[in-house]
Amino acid sequence: MSTIAAESQRTSSKDQVMGKDRDSPFFQGYLRSDGRVGVRNYLLILSTISLTNRWAELAAAGQENVVVITGDFLRGLRGEDAAGQEDVLAKLIDHPNVGATLILCFDRVSGKNWQDRQAGHKRPARILVLMDQAGMSGAVKKAQTTVSELDTLCRQATRSPQRLSSLTVALECGGSDATSAICANPAIGRFVERLVRAGGTAIISETAEFIGAEDVVRARAVSPMVANKALAFITAADQRTEEDGDRYRGVNPTRENIEAGLTTLIEKSMGAICKIGELAIDGCLEFAEQPSKTGLYFMDTPFFSPVSLTGMTAAGAQITLFALGVFNPSGNPLTPAIKMCGNGKTLSHWADSIDVSLDGLVDGAITLADAQEKVAKSVAEIASGKQSRAEFWGEGQIIIPKTTALI
């Protein structure tokens, strides 16, 4: 059979599968009151400012099914940074993978602000203010009691059959090498084609990794308006690299990529864009902006993976498809990361940290169609509750980019 004929046969088979995906349950998830679906039912303890980080950690001690989010959430932010920090935290509280939330504030004013903001929130949430407590021991006891109450409410949610179309996936790659462009990235691309054509949503980010792939972005955009916005993001990222006197277009910014055999950022970009398969880009998003409808979206984010994952998670992604060359320990506490790799050496050294092995693509032992099925199987299992390796190791941080110096 010719290559073209074989490709046509795979496409036909894929179309049949996607028709089935539209009508049949794909995984077991938690249907929320707003119509979105969670793949997890976490009890979230959110420290809204660094001053309450330790309180959050103590409140979670000995608790199951609890995710603690702490970070460098700051006072003294101005303008877009202040609004952006609050917006991201509010979107994490409302994330479909969250069943209930304990919101920890430092002072009474911030507590009142969060009370007002959460007035219409449908899922169980409680707000505690550190300055209202009687000492640290009293604060910890109050928080732990509140966690127990929320846990009872959170566990009332149950899984039910859900379609593939209810998923929004974050697309990420890390430690890229020569195998990334022929194994993990195109395998993800094949699955994302299936997902979007079934009515689901995918988000790709890390703007700097589109530098050098402008022609592809221009050709794939659904309209000149989408193309112009995406290209403006890429141009701005390219120009920012000149500020330190070293444009990244002709080099590679990360040492592990260079050691893994990649020579330029353009080479890396052309591999990274394989994660969208043959799909059109339906729209562009600012950092943490939620898509207005289904499809494939490009989000403007920094290229550091914990930051880009924060943006895509805040936008509503319930799960991450993470392509590896050499190993990368990034993740997100609310969004299970499914890590896949085609580098045999990485698979050997990091077998306890990778979910899907795709090294068979290198020697022809499996086809891209086979690889797509392996990805789909892992997505269905992990979306239904199987623990990913990143979850097992507790990988992931929330990092919100800042644009302005503190006062």
VOGU-3710 file (C-alpha; in Angstrom, 3 decimals, decimal comma):
1> mstiaaesqr> 0,000/0,000/0,000  1,337/3,452/-0,868  2,060/5,989/1,869  -0,769/8,229/0,592  -3,228/5,341/0,524  -2,212/4,221/4,002  -2,611/7,786/5,290  -6,054/8,013/3,663  -7,075/4,745/5,337  -5,949/6,032/8,743
11> tsskdqvmgk> -7,907/9,269/8,225  -11,056/7,355/7,295  -10,710/5,132/10,350  -10,086/8,170/12,522  -13,254/9,872/11,221  -15,264/6,792/12,180  -13,770/6,804/15,672  -14,499/10,515/16,083  -18,131/9,967/15,110  -18,281/7,333/17,810
21> drdspffqgy> -16,630/9,747/20,293  -19,436/12,237/19,753  -22,088/9,714/20,808  -20,348/7,477/23,346  -18,876/8,117/26,820  -15,114/8,508/26,756  -14,328/8,772/30,489  -15,878/9,013/33,951  -15,902/12,585/35,269  -17,616/15,035/37,613
31> lrsdgrvgvr> -20,397/17,080/35,978  -20,488/20,575/37,511  -23,502/22,879/37,792  -22,086/25,185/35,089  -21,974/22,304/32,597  -18,207/21,821/32,717  -16,703/18,475/33,714  -13,934/17,767/36,204  -11,507/14,874/35,934  -10,699/15,325/39,629
41> nyllilstis> -12,757/16,381/42,665  -10,111/18,137/44,731  -10,634/19,960/47,979  -8,535/23,063/47,336  -6,819/25,013/50,104  -5,823/28,325/48,536  -3,444/30,760/50,209  -4,327/34,080/48,576  -1,149/35,802/49,807  2,297/34,547/50,808
51> ltnrwaelaa> 1,626/35,569/54,428  -0,852/32,682/54,773  1,221/30,011/53,004  2,325/28,268/56,190  -1,226/28,331/57,558  -2,400/26,554/54,395  0,284/23,876/54,747  -0,600/23,243/58,405  -4,312/23,108/57,592  -3,679/20,343/55,045
61> agqenvvvit> -1,565/18,132/57,312  -2,935/14,588/57,416  -5,808/15,349/55,019  -6,611/13,242/51,950  -7,834/14,508/48,562  -6,515/17,977/49,442  -4,528/20,167/47,049  -2,685/23,114/48,593  -1,864/26,082/46,392  0,685/28,513/47,741
71> gdflrglrge> 2,975/30,832/45,855  4,567/34,245/45,672  1,152/35,908/45,747  2,012/39,464/46,698  0,831/42,724/48,149  1,948/45,888/46,397  1,059/44,793/42,888  -0,297/47,498/40,575  -2,446/47,729/37,486  -2,566/44,615/35,329
81> daagqedvla> -0,439/42,607/37,773  -2,840/43,173/40,692  -5,893/42,381/38,579  -4,152/39,430/36,943  -3,181/37,786/40,222  -6,709/38,006/41,593  -8,188/36,830/38,283  -5,987/33,730/38,137  -6,722/32,789/41,765  -10,466/33,211/41,210
91> klidhpnvga> -10,297/30,989/38,120  -8,447/28,296/40,092  -11,229/28,304/42,705  -13,753/27,894/39,887  -11,726/25,217/38,065  -13,799/22,138/37,088  -11,305/19,843/38,887  -12,126/21,574/42,203  -15,055/20,283/44,256  -14,730/22,623/47,249
101> tlilcfdrvs> -12,357/25,379/48,401  -10,981/26,835/51,624  -9,814/30,384/50,835  -7,241/31,748/53,297  -6,754/35,524/53,576  -4,502/37,605/55,808  -6,541/40,725/56,619  -10,231/41,547/56,972  -10,396/43,805/53,922  -9,097/41,087/51,590
111> gknwqdrqag> -11,420/38,588/53,284  -14,404/40,850/52,551  -13,257/41,310/48,953  -13,088/37,554/48,431  -16,467/37,128/50,168  -18,025/39,562/47,694  -16,289/37,952/44,742  -17,460/34,460/45,692  -21,078/35,458/46,348  -22,355/33,654/43,241
121> hkrparilvl> -20,044/30,648/43,466  -22,008/27,385/43,195  -19,562/24,898/44,722  -18,834/24,737/48,484  -16,336/27,400/49,605  -15,324/28,917/52,934  -13,206/32,013/53,634  -11,028/32,384/56,730  -9,031/35,468/57,762  -5,818/34,962/59,728
131> mdqagmsgav> -6,187/38,209/61,671  -9,593/37,050/62,967  -8,074/33,994/64,680  -6,944/33,511/68,274  -3,266/32,646/67,846  -1,657/30,279/65,369  -2,810/27,136/67,151  -6,379/28,435/67,055  -6,013/29,369/63,400  -4,790/25,883/62,474
141> kkaqttvsel> -7,562/24,184/64,458  -10,231/26,370/62,814  -8,837/25,693/59,349  -8,626/21,935/59,910  -12,205/21,845/61,213  -13,344/23,771/58,140  -11,431/21,397/55,856  -13,248/18,431/57,434  -16,616/20,111/56,847  -15,748/20,891/53,239
151> dtlcrqatrs> -14,457/17,373/52,681  -17,876/15,957/53,567  -19,531/18,291/51,055  -16,895/17,668/48,395  -17,316/13,889/48,548  -20,996/14,157/47,640  -19,971/14,582/44,003  -19,744/11,336/42,015  -18,332/10,361/38,640  -20,590/9,743/35,658
161> pqrlssltva> -19,990/8,898/31,973  -18,735/11,892/29,963  -17,947/12,485/26,299  -14,584/13,382/24,814  -16,041/16,751/23,812  -16,173/17,834/27,481  -12,370/17,913/27,698  -10,083/20,917/27,391  -6,439/19,876/27,226  -3,294/21,917/27,783
171> lecggsdats> -0,494/21,115/25,322  3,037/21,284/26,671  6,518/20,085/25,786  9,717/20,074/27,798  13,293/18,895/27,440  12,787/18,798/23,681  15,234/16,736/21,605  15,385/15,115/18,174  12,747/12,523/19,134  10,217/15,169/20,198
181> aicanpaigr> 9,343/16,080/16,608  8,909/12,474/15,464  7,390/10,812/18,547  5,677/12,630/21,405  4,647/15,863/19,652  3,029/14,283/16,550  1,367/11,589/18,707  -0,227/14,372/20,739  -1,128/16,132/17,488  -3,019/13,099/16,236
191> fverlvragg> -5,011/12,855/19,476  -5,728/16,609/19,491  -7,138/16,330/15,963  -9,491/13,655/17,269  -10,403/15,724/20,333  -11,180/18,979/18,520  -13,109/17,306/15,708  -15,208/15,564/18,364  -16,101/18,956/19,847  -13,393/19,341/22,494
201> taiisetaef> -10,860/22,103/23,088  -7,061/22,341/23,147  -4,725/25,166/24,155  -1,106/25,526/23,072  1,164/28,185/24,574  4,802/29,271/25,140  4,919/32,072/22,573  8,708/32,045/22,203  8,493/28,497/20,889  6,549/29,765/17,866
211> igaedvvrar> 9,453/31,986/16,796  10,507/30,612/13,419  7,127/28,963/12,786  5,376/32,174/11,712  4,552/30,862/8,233  2,837/27,823/9,718  0,861/29,964/12,154  -0,197/32,323/9,350  -1,321/29,408/7,165  -3,192/27,650/9,982
221> avspmvanka> -5,110/30,634/11,389  -8,826/30,532/10,569  -8,880/34,231/9,686  -6,529/37,156/9,041  -7,587/38,613/12,402  -6,482/35,478/14,271  -3,259/35,334/12,256  -2,433/38,977/12,963  -3,027/38,596/16,699  -0,905/35,443/16,929
231> lafitaadqr> 1,889/36,990/14,891  1,803/40,107/17,070  2,325/37,906/20,143  5,246/36,135/18,459  6,849/39,370/17,236  6,648/40,889/20,711  8,258/37,783/22,233  11,004/37,852/19,589  11,722/41,520/20,276  11,881/40,938/24,034
241> teedgdryrg> 14,699/38,455/23,490  16,779/41,306/22,050  16,595/43,258/25,288  19,438/41,216/26,791  21,439/41,489/23,570  20,901/37,906/22,411  18,063/37,046/20,029  16,894/33,469/20,488  15,820/32,955/16,888  19,172/31,558/15,792
251> vnptreniea> 20,139/29,809/19,009  18,483/27,663/21,629  17,700/29,209/25,034  17,896/26,072/27,197  20,992/23,999/27,925  19,164/20,663/28,023  17,862/21,223/24,462  21,386/21,935/23,218  22,759/18,873/25,013  19,910/16,813/23,509
261> glttlieksm> 20,996/17,747/19,977  18,770/20,653/18,916  20,673/23,517/17,324  18,263/26,457/16,931  15,001/27,727/18,367  13,465/27,479/14,891  14,248/23,765/14,839  12,615/23,411/18,250  9,586/25,484/17,190  8,876/23,364/14,126
271> gaickigela> 8,860/20,276/16,328  6,713/21,891/19,010  4,014/22,925/16,560  3,477/19,250/15,688  1,343/19,119/18,865  -1,561/20,697/16,948  -1,542/18,134/14,145  -3,211/19,454/10,987  -5,752/21,602/12,830  -6,539/25,235/12,201
281> idgclefaeq> -5,932/27,769/14,984  -9,401/29,010/15,953  -8,399/31,885/18,228  -5,817/33,607/20,402  -5,904/34,060/24,171  -4,206/36,363/26,632  -2,591/34,707/29,667  -5,276/32,751/31,625  -8,074/33,880/29,279  -10,802/31,259/28,898
291> psktglyfmd> -11,887/30,217/25,376  -15,319/31,496/24,352  -16,102/28,326/22,409  -14,553/24,973/21,509  -11,598/24,502/19,174  -7,829/24,976/19,126  -6,393/28,108/20,764  -2,994/29,765/20,993  -2,278/31,417/24,380  0,371/34,097/24,843
301> tpffspvslt> 2,590/32,931/27,737  6,248/32,892/28,799  8,141/29,740/27,789  8,855/28,510/31,352  6,533/25,499/31,609  5,180/26,037/35,178  4,067/29,528/34,081  2,487/28,419/30,809  0,729/25,549/32,597  -0,656/28,030/35,133
311> gmtaagaqit> -2,139/30,087/32,305  -3,730/27,109/30,554  -5,058/25,650/33,807  -6,643/28,986/34,753  -8,244/28,969/31,293  -10,051/25,746/32,238  -7,860/22,906/30,953  -8,624/19,785/32,990  -5,666/17,718/31,821  -2,199/18,290/30,295
321> lfalgvfnps> -0,600/16,363/27,445  3,129/16,772/28,084  5,674/15,769/25,431  9,184/14,952/26,648  12,544/14,450/24,997  14,871/14,544/27,982  13,067/14,638/31,323  11,215/17,680/32,657  9,654/17,657/36,172  7,041/20,366/35,515
331> gnpltpaikm> 3,358/19,989/36,233  0,383/21,750/37,780  -1,311/20,900/41,085  -4,852/21,073/39,634  -4,295/19,572/36,187  -3,000/15,988/35,889  -0,097/15,889/33,425  0,209/12,884/31,140  3,878/12,668/30,236  4,906/10,849/27,066
341> cgngktlshw> 8,289/10,277/25,506  10,008/8,627/22,543  13,590/8,860/23,794  14,666/5,368/24,877  17,359/6,655/27,219  14,928/8,994/28,973  12,358/6,204/29,243  14,978/3,968/30,830  16,232/6,514/33,354  12,833/8,066/34,193
351> adsidvsldg> 10,483/5,092/33,858  8,864/5,969/37,190  7,920/9,445/35,947  6,527/8,872/32,426  3,031/7,623/31,568  3,243/6,759/27,859  6,182/5,176/26,010  6,398/6,112/22,329  9,909/4,939/21,440  8,402/2,384/19,058
361> lvdgaitlad> 7,914/5,242/16,591  11,686/5,557/16,204  12,244/2,031/14,855  8,847/1,630/13,184  7,502/-0,863/15,701  4,327/1,244/15,944  2,637/3,779/13,643  1,388/7,257/14,489  -2,127/5,799/14,495  -0,976/3,293/17,137
371> aqekvaksva> 0,666/6,084/19,113  -2,522/8,148/19,022  -4,442/5,202/20,456  -1,895/4,881/23,270  -2,344/8,561/24,065  -6,150/8,263/23,934  -6,124/5,225/26,228  -3,988/7,044/28,789  -6,183/10,169/28,615  -9,339/8,106/29,206
381> eiasgkqsra> -7,783/6,249/32,143  -6,291/9,283/33,869  -9,366/11,440/33,226  -11,380/8,663/34,899  -9,252/8,727/38,051  -6,034/6,807/37,445  -3,140/8,673/39,037  -0,617/10,152/36,612  3,072/9,899/37,427  3,291/13,678/37,879
391> efwgegqiii> 0,467/13,457/40,432  2,218/10,611/42,225  5,344/12,745/42,664  3,366/15,888/43,516  4,869/17,865/40,639  3,623/21,344/39,857  3,505/24,978/40,918  1,315/28,005/40,316  3,438/30,849/38,934  1,820/34,060/37,686
401> pkttali> 4,018/36,327/35,536  4,602/39,925/36,626  5,111/42,908/34,345  5,777/45,811/36,737  8,255/46,299/39,586  6,890/46,357/43,140  6,527/49,640/44,985
//
